[in-house]
């Protein structure tokens, strides 16, 4: 048994995540590890009751549609980038991203999480926090965060 058998790659389908995917694939190839691709959708938040302005509103249907779209994007990612280079599986969940990432890593006994990070950026960071930072602080396994080379911290 190798040191790294399962790698969790959480994605939000951003360019930053796509860049980090190359690292996740490389680690999976080097260690002969399984790559687990995870996408967590946050349920939509509406300022008023959605039934008031969305005809036939159904939270279940919206969640199903988001899940279907995420699965299609992961399938495309597997087809274009991963191909059959490493064993992989996909997981699509709805919930709070950092909590679902941490819980999935623990439940599946993941040895490494590889994920993109945007870094701290002024007020946006202060109000919203960073999924990557929360995962780094709370995960029970090592976390490798990947910064996109074009990312530049803007002065506040």
WOBEL-V528490 format. One line per field, one symbol per residue. burial: # if it has 16 or more other ideal C-beta (glycine too) atoms within 10 Angstrom, else .. A space follows every 50 residues. Layout:
burial=???
This chain:
burial=...#.#######...######.###.##..#.#########......... ...........#...#...#..##..##...#...#.#.#####..##.# ##.##....#########...........#######..#.#.#.##.#.. ......
